[in-house]
């Protein structure tokens, strides 16, 4: 019984470590996300629109930009204020 409890504790500890690692992985950003954030910082813009993002990525498809913004919102890099309006969350 004691050995089973030890295995259970080790298993739960491992699960917690894996979960923490996966949460840290979500904070990484893609090259495109980095490009967008760098452009917004250079323009000194905390708030931006979908149109602004499309202008920054003139060579990319509209749906690709929407997907990028959606992914950045899910990762907590930007915040959607309303449809088409976003806020850049400062990096801590």
Phi, psi and omega per residue, in radians:
X1 nan -0.743 3.140
X2 -1.045 -0.777 -3.132
X3 -1.115 -0.653 3.094
X4 -1.108 -0.703 3.113
X5 -1.135 -0.696 3.108
X6 -1.104 -0.793 3.112
X7 -1.071 -0.710 3.134
X8 -1.110 -0.772 3.124
X9 -1.095 -0.780 3.121
X10 -1.106 -0.711 3.118
X11 -1.098 -0.805 3.140
X12 -1.124 -0.673 3.107
X13 -1.108 -0.753 3.111
X14 -1.066 -0.770 3.131
X15 -1.052 -0.705 3.129
X16 -1.145 -0.702 3.126
X17 -1.145 -0.722 3.117
X18 -1.126 -0.744 3.133
X19 -1.096 -0.767 3.125
X20 -1.096 -0.708 3.115
X21 -1.096 -0.774 3.136
X22 -1.128 -0.640 3.098
X23 -1.155 -0.667 3.085
X24 -1.149 -0.623 3.137
X25 -1.101 -0.573 -3.131
X26 -1.185 -0.282 -3.130
X27 -1.454 -0.210 3.075
X28 -1.231 2.569 3.137
X29 -2.100 2.725 -3.115
X30 -1.377 2.974 3.095
X31 -1.063 -0.759 3.136
X32 -1.128 -0.712 3.094
X33 -1.062 -0.736 3.123
X34 -1.098 -0.726 3.100
X35 -1.047 -0.802 -3.139
X36 -1.088 -0.838 -3.122
X37 -1.099 -0.716 3.113
X38 -1.103 -0.702 3.106
X39 -1.138 -0.710 3.132
X40 -1.176 -0.684 3.096
X41 -1.131 -0.752 3.130
X42 -1.076 -0.599 3.119
X43 -1.510 -0.028 -3.116
X44 0.965 0.849 -3.124
X45 -2.009 2.146 3.027
X46 -1.615 -0.529 3.107
X47 -1.950 2.471 3.126
X48 -2.652 2.826 -3.114
X49 -1.896 2.943 3.058
X50 -1.050 -0.663 3.115
X51 -1.083 -0.692 3.086
X52 -1.057 -0.764 3.141
X53 -1.135 -0.693 3.109
X54 -1.121 -0.662 3.108
X55 -1.138 -0.714 3.129
X56 -1.119 -0.696 3.118
X57 -1.855 1.099 -3.079
X58 -1.044 -0.455 -3.100
X59 -1.518 -0.047 -3.083
X60 -1.811 2.702 3.122
X61 -1.254 2.580 -3.136
X62 -0.980 -0.780 -3.117
X63 -1.169 -0.540 3.091
X64 -1.150 -0.708 3.130
X65 -1.172 -0.729 3.103
X66 -1.070 -0.718 3.116
X67 -1.139 -0.724 3.106
X68 -1.057 -0.809 3.138
X69 -1.137 -0.653 3.092
X70 -1.106 -0.777 3.126
X71 -1.118 -0.746 3.132
X72 -1.122 -0.607 3.095
X73 -1.172 -0.781 3.130
X74 -1.092 -0.582 -3.128
X75 -1.449 -0.133 3.110
X76 1.440 0.309 3.138
X77 -1.450 -0.632 3.056
X78 -2.265 2.864 3.116
X79 -2.155 2.307 3.095
X80 -1.458 2.093 3.129
X81 -1.453 -0.889 3.041
X82 -2.721 3.099 -3.096
X83 -0.976 2.090 3.093
X84 1.497 -0.037 -3.140
X85 -2.173 2.261 -3.060
X86 -2.287 2.758 3.073
X87 -2.130 2.263 3.079
X88 -1.376 2.119 3.141
X89 -1.481 2.142 -3.111
X90 -1.059 2.458 3.126
X91 -1.322 2.344 -3.107
X92 -1.658 nan nan
